[in-house]
Amino acid sequence: MRSALTISLAGFLAIASGAGIAAAGDKQKCTIATSGDSEPAKACARGGRPEARKVMKKMVSDAKAKGQKIGCESCHMNLDDYELLKTAREDLTKLEASLAKK
């Protein structure tokens, strides 16, 4: 009886820890820029949300260096799930165009 309880407990812990890993992996998965040829979409394909975040931060930094007033909140409602504002996709296109100009 005791070994059955130990095996059951071990199985439960394995499943519970696996679920935690899956949930953590879900936070790394891109949910917005999942296709296309924009820099954030390319970054998502390479390395998920962490890579996309790095690319976006660099784009924002470069835009600020050119005198633009922009920040994460310019396109995102929040930084928990990165939900976009209505004009975000259009604004990204403009941002990419402005950064392409030398």
HELIX and SHEET records of a PDB file:
HELIX    1   1 ARG A    2  GLN A   28  1                                  27    
HELIX    2   2 GLU A   39  ALA A   65  1                                  27    
HELIX    3   3 CYS A   72  SER A   74  5                                   3    
HELIX    4   4 ALA A   88  ALA A  100  1                                  13    
END                                                                             
